[in-house]
Amino acid sequence: MAIPPTRKQLADWQAAGADPADKPRTRYKLGPVWDRSQVDPLPPLAEPVALDPPITESDGDTLAWRCHALRP
């Protein structure tokens, strides 16, 4: 990646006489590069799930098997 001189660096260089030998240079920086072959494709979108609780009709002792954990 190329990093050109900043405006401040160029202004300071011009204020110092603009000697071509002292002109701020473009710097280069290494950075990561990705290729499509290096990454996995995203999975398909998930199917939405209903958020409503299941509702069953309760009569008598149909849920008695659940109540023993609530009793001391």
HUSUL-V155357 format. One record per run of one state. SS is the DSSP state (alpha for helix, beta for strand, coil for the rest). FROM is the first residue (numbers start at 0). LEN is the number of residues. If there is no record, write none. Layout:
ss = [SS	SS]
from = [FROM	FROM]
len = [LEN	LEN]
//
This chain:
ss = [coil	beta	coil	alpha	coil	alpha	coil	beta	coil	alpha	coil	alpha	coil]
from = [0	1	3	6	15	19	22	26	28	35	38	63	67]
len = [1	2	3	9	4	3	4	2	7	3	25	4	5]
//
